[in-house]
């Protein structure tokens, strides 16, 4: 029988003196030694390679001793290239490998469109579309063989219901919610100055109104999140007097309660104390240098009825300015509970902004960003239908946000029920964002999403504010042409029948057929039986966000009522 120990001895005898993965480390040690000898025996200039290789040798020694990274322990010195290449992977892909349709969440073609419009460059597409027009996700708006002349009026919508004393005339395209703190001071200032010059609004985000919003002078929508920044009591609850004082500012045109957002629906947040600078503390009304907590839910209300009372209170405290709320649709019965509360109390918001789950300027856990919340098309049509079917739509305007940056995005969204559109990342591109996706690191390469004073100096406010205005104006210019080519005089005339989508491999349907559209008052009819609506309507009650029935019980109850 073969000698097992002899075989093992032979195997060991043929092993290299050291594993190949240590070659770089050993070479650094060897070159350090050689440089040291040559530095004294030949030329003092060899001190430079000695310092370089000596430093690498020290790094290699540290790598072999540390326990945090297995790669570095197994590949001293050379293992660092793995982390280097991983760090610059997005840039390598973007600059060397991306096609015009690659890139997430926005393709190179869509980003280039924004850059060109922001710079006032002609944004034409040569040689035809690169999109696969037979892809199942492809959608389009049909044109007319009798196009009309372009409408050169200012494209606006008036927001304000019956109880609003100060209705606001808003542009059809505005800056969506992004807080000072998430964005740099220079970015906020450039956005607001651009909004001022272009006569459109700038949503403050839940970080409240900063000195840079005020300096810009543009119209503001003040967003109130669960932290009540700008009107926050010392215990973190809502302070009515602080709200009344700030809401009186004529620069603030509307008040928006943030119930949830597409980037991270149902998620609160903590701004660590070291990041709470003097300017952020001033804007938010919080102590400087202390942790700032934004709860997942509001303390000012806990039921639909209390939400509407809160809306009524804010409207009264702001002397009748439009008050509404923003949300990403989650459980359908929760929104229907709000609708039932409107019917029960007669209190209605002036507007509702529907944020799609594809929204995303806020950094969020991967699961929240990828798998939580309803996408915009489905959420928007649901909100529009619920308001129509309950007889409330005429008094409530609907805004929409979620990856909307082009004239087609605006037109398609208005086809599905929106009255106007907000964009966050589109305007970030306009002030210089290159989609490096480093917003959460404080190392934004363009100075847009950082509080590093040196980095944000790279963002030139006068230049970028002009680009913000240009992007807005050129997008609406494209919308006018797009609308006229569709045979319509105003974007408000877009309807579901104008927007086409593919259903499977062969069928093409207009949105009017592909999606459900309810008739006015349909949910008020006791005998209604509408898939996706009637059961949730039965589950909802005005007194609570909790379902009054389980899904199974609601189906059974609705079925019983339908037979009587």
N, C-alpha and C positions, 0 to 999 in steps of 0.2 A: 504494500500500500504506500502511496506517496506520503512523504513527510510533510504534514501541514505546516509545522513550525518552520521547516526549511523554505517552504513556498513563501510564507509571510516574511522571512528574513530576506529572501531574494527580492520580494516586492519592495520592501523598505530600502534595499540597497540601490534600487533604480529610481527612487524618488529624488527630485531635485533638491539641492541644498536649501532653497527657500521657494515657496509657491510663486508662480508667475505674477499673481496679483500684487506682490510686494516690489516688483521690478522698479516702478517709478520712485518709490520711497528709497530703495537701496541706491538707485542712481543719484538721487538728491544728496544722500549721505556721502557717496563717493565723490561727486563734483564739489561738494563743500570742502572735503578734505584736500582735493587737488587744488582748488582755488586758494585754500589757505597756504599750501606749500608754495605755489607760484607767486602769491602776493609778496612773500619775503625773498624768494630766490630769483624772481625775474622782474616783475613790475608791480608797483603799488596799485595800479589800475584794476588788478584782480580783486580788489576789495569789493567791487560791485557784484560780480558773480558770486563771491563768497557770501555777501549779505543776502542775495536772492535765494541761493540754494540753502544757505543756513536757515533762513526763515522757513522755507518749504520743509526742511528736515525737522524743525521744531514742530511745525504743523502736523507732519506725519507721525512724530512721536506722540503728540497729544491725541491724534486720531486713534492710535493703537491702545491708548489707556482709557479713553472715554467709553461709556456704555449706552449713550443715548441713541446713536445711529449705528446700526449693524453694518451698513454699507461702508462707512468711513473706517470702521474697525477692521473690516476685511480688505478694504482697498484704501490704505492710507495715502493721502495726497491726491491720487487720481480720482478717488470717490467724490471729491468736491466738484468735479466737472458734471456729475449727474445733477447736482443741485443747481449748478449754473445753467445748464441746458433746460432744466425744468422751469427755472425762473424766467427765462427769455423765450419759452416755447410759444406763448401767444404772439409775441412780436415776430418770431421767425415764421410762423404760419401766416400772419397777416401780410408781411412784406414780401415773402418769397414763394409761398405755396397757394394762397387763397385765390380762387377764381372770383369773378364778379358776383357770383351767386352764393359763394361760401361766406362763412363768418356768422357767428351767433352772438347775441340775439339779432343783430342787424347785419345784413349782407354788405359786402363792399359797395355794390351798386347803390343800395339805399343810402348808405353813409355818404357816398360821393354826391348823390343828388342833394343832400342837405348842405354839404360843404359848398357846392357850386351855387346853390341859391343864396346861401349866407354871404358869399363873396360877390354876388351879382353877376356870376358867370353863366352863360347860356347852358342850360342843363338838358341838352338834346341827347338822344340815344341813336348812334349810327348802326346801320345794317340790321335792324330788326331786333325784336326781343330775344333775350337769352333764356327766358322762362319757358318751362315746359307747359304749354297751354293745354295739354291733355292730362296733366297731373290731377289727381283727385282733389287736391287742395286748391287748385286754381279757381279764382273767382273774377268776375268782371262786371262792368256796367255797360249795357247796350247803348249804342249811339243812335241818333236819328238821321234819316236821309233828308230831313228838313231842319237842319240846325238853325238856331236863332242867334241874334246878335248878342254879344257878351254884355252882361250887366256890369256897368262900371260904378254902381253904387257901393257904398261901404257895406260889406257883408256883416250884418249884426243881428242879434236876437235880444229882445227885451225880457229880462228876468224879474219876476215879482208877481205874486199872486194877489188875491183880493184884499188880504190884510197887510200888504206891503205899502208903506208910505213913500219909500224912496226906490222905485224900480231902477234897475241898472241895465244899460244898453251895452251888451258884451259882444266882442268880436266872435266870429265862429271858430277862431283858432287862438288858443291862449296857452300860457305857461302853466303846466301842472305843478302839483305840490312837491317842492324840494326845500328842505329847511336850511337856514344858516346854521352851520355846524357840520351838516353833511356836505354842503357846498362851501367853497371858500368865500371870503368877503368880496374879493374881486369878481368872482363869478356871479354872486348875488347882485352886486352893483351893476355889472354889465347887462344882466338879464333885465333888471328893473329899468335901467336907462333905455334899453331897447324897447321895452314895453311902453314906456312913456312916449317915445318918438313914434311908435307904430300904432298907438291908441288901442292897446289890448291889455288884458289883465295878467297879473303875476300872482299865483297862489303861493302863500308864504310857507306852506308845509307846517307841520305841527310845532316847529321851533319858534313860532311867533314872529313878530315884526322887529327886525333889527335896525340899527342905525343905517345900515347900507340899503335896506328897503326904503327908508325915509329919504335918504340922500338922493336916490334915483328919482323919486317923485312920481313913479308910475302907479296906475290903479292896482289895488291889492285886494285879494280875497284872503281873509284871515282864517286860517284853519285851526280849529280847536281839537286837539287830540285828548287822550285820557289824562295827560299830564297838566292840561289847562295852562300851558305856558303863556305868559302875558297877562293872565288873570287868575293866578294861582295863589291860594292861601298858604300859610306856613305849613299846614298839615297836608298839602298836596291836593286839596279839594278846590272846587270852583269858588271864586271870589267875585260876587256880583258888582261891587263898587269898582274894582280894578277893571272888570270887563267894560262897564259903562264908560269909564274914563277913556280907555283906549279905543273903543268902538266909535267914539265921537269924532275921531280923526277923519277928516273928509277924504283922505287918501284911501281909506278902507271902504270898499264899495259893497262887499258881501261878507257874510259869516258862514263858514262851512264846518260842520261837526264831522270829524273823522271817526267813523265807526269801525272801519277796517280798510286795508289797502291791499292791492293786488300782489305786491312783493312779499308780504308776510301777513296774510289775514289771520286775525285772532292771536297776534303775537305782540307782547309788550316790548320793553327795551330798557337798558340801563346805559346811561352816559357816565363813564367812570369819572371820578373827581378830578384827576389830572387833566382831563380834556375839557373841563368846565372852565373856560377862560373868562376873563373879565367881560369881554364883549358878549359871549354866549350867556353868561349869567345875567347881564343887563337885559338882553332880549327876552329871556325866558322867565325872568323874575325869580331866580333861584340863587342860593348861596354859591359863591365862587369856590372852586376846589373841592366840592362835596359831590358824592354820587347823586345822580339825578335819575329817578325811576319813573318810567312811563308804564303804568299798569296795562294789562291786556284788555281790561274793560273800564268803562266810565263809572265814576262814583256819583255823578249828577243825576243819573237815572238807572233803573234796573228793569223797567217794564216798558212796553210800547206807549202806554198812556203817559208815563213819566217822561219819556223821550219827547213827546209832543208838547207836554207842559214846558219842558226845557226850551224847545224851539220857540214857543210863545213868549217865554221870559226873555230869551236873547233878542227877539224881534222888538219887544217893548224897551229893553235896556239900550238897544242901538237906535232907538227912535225910528223904527220902521224900516230898517235896511233889510234886504233879502237875506233870509236864513234858510239853509238847507243842510243836507248831510251827504257824505261820500261813503260808499261801501263797495266791497267785492261780495257778490252774492254767494252765500253759503247755503244753509238750510232754507228751503223755500218757505216753509211755514213761518219762519221768523219775519221775513219781509211781508208776508201776507198778514201777520199779526199787526205790523205797523199800519198796513192799509186799513185793516178793520178798526184800529184805533183812530185813524183819520175820520172814518165814517161815523164812529161813535161820538167823537168830541167836536168834529167840525174844524179842528185845527189841522192845517196842512203846511208842509214845508214849501218854500217858494221854488226850490229846485232839489234835484237828486243827481249826484254824479256817480255813475257806475264805473268802477275800476275793474278791468279785466285781470284775471290771474296772470296774464302775460306781462302786466305792469312790473316795473322792477328797478327803480333807482335806489330803493332801500336795500341794504345788504341783509340777507336773510339766511336761515338754515336751509340746506339743500332741499330737504323734504317739503318745507313751506313754499319755497320758490317753484319747485317742480310739480308738486302733487296736492296742493291745497287751494281751494277756491275755484270759482266758475270762470271760464274764459269769457272774454268780452261779448262776443256775438250772442252766446246763449244767455248771459246775464242781462245784457241790454234788452233783448227781445222779451225776456221774462218780466223785467220791471215795466217796460212800456205796455205790455199786454195786461199786467195786473192793474195798472192805473187806468187803462182804457176800460177794462171789463168791470171796474168798480165805479166808473163815472167820474174819476178824479183827474184824468190826464190833462184836461183843458186848463187847469189851474196850476199845474206843476210842470216846470221845464226839466228836461233831462240832458245832462252833460255826459260825456264818455271819455275814458282814457285807457291806454293800453297799446303801446307800439304803434301809435298813429302819427305819421310824419308826412304823408303825401296827400295830394288832392284826391287821389282815389281812396285813400284811407278815410278821409273826411266824408266824401260822397257815399262810400259804402256804409259807413257808420250811421249816417243820416238816413239812409235807406232802411235801416233796422230800428229807427225810432229816436235817435239822438237829435237834440236841437242845436248842440254845439260840441266842439271837441277840444280837449286839452292834451298837450304833449309835454313830457318831461325830457326824455332822452333826445328827442329831436332838437330841442333848444340847448341841451348840453353839447351836442355836436356843433351847434352854431357858435358856441363860445370856445370851441377848441377841443372837446373830448375826442379821443381817438379809439375809444372802446378797448382800453388796455385792461379793463376789469380789475383795477387795483383800488377801487373806491374805498374799500374798507381798511386799507393799509396805511392811509395818510401819506402815501407816496405817489399820488397821481402825477404822471409825468408832464401834464399840461397845466397844472395849477387849478383845475376845476373842482375836484372833490378832495380837498386837503385843507388842513389848518396850518400847515407848514408855511411860515411867512416867506421864506425864500422861494419855495416852489410856486406859490401863488403870485409872486411878483412877475412871473413869466407871462401871466394873463394880462394883456394890455386892455384896460377897460374901454377907452375911446374906440379902439378898433373893433373889439368884440361886440360892443353894444350896437354898432352899426350893422354887424353881421346878424345879430338877433332880429333887428328890424327888417333887414333884407330877407331873411328866411321866412318870416311871417308874411311879409308883403308879396314875395314871389310865390309862396305856396297858395295864397288866396288868389293871386293872378292866375295860377294854373287851375285853381278850382273854378274860377269864372269861365275859363275856356272849356274845361271839362264839362261843366254844367250846360253851356251853350251847345256843345257838340251832342249832348244828350237830348237836345230839343227843349230844355227847360230854361225858365227865366231866372230862377233863384234856387240855390241849393236846398232850401226848405221844401221844394217840390219833389225831392227824391222820395220814392216809395219802395216798398219791398219788391214790387214787380220790375223795378229797374236793375236789381242786383241779382246776378246769376251765379249759381254754384253747380258743381258736378255731383251727381248722386250715383256713385259706383262708376263702372267702366263706360256705360253707354248713355245713361240718362242725364239730361241737362234740365235744371229746374230754376225758375226764379225764386227768390227768397220768399215770395208770397205763397208759393206752393211747398217749398222745402221746409219751411218753419211754420209753426202754429201762430195764427193771428186771431185774436178774439174781438168780438163785436162790443160796442159800447154798452156797458151795463150787464154783460153776460154773466158775471159772477154774482150779480144781485138777484138773478132768477133762481128760485128755489129748486127748479128741476134741472139745473145745468149738470152736464156730465162731460167734462173737458179733460182729456188725458194730460197729465202733467200739471194740472191746475186744481181741479175740483177736490181731489183727495187732500191736497195740502191746505186748501181753503177750509176744509172741514177740521183739519188738525189745528188750525190757528185760532187764537182768541186775543182780544185787545188787551187783556189784563196781564199777559205773560208772554215771554219769548219761548217758554217751554210749550211743547205740543200738548193740547188738551186731550188728544187721543193718540194712541199708537197708530202707525201706518196701517196695520191690519184692521184695527178697530174702525179707523176712519173710512177705509174702503168698504167695510161691511155696513157701517152706518149710512154711507152715501148710497150704497146699493139699495138698502132698505127704503131710504127716503125717495129714491128714484122710482120705486114701484108703488109709491103711495102719493 
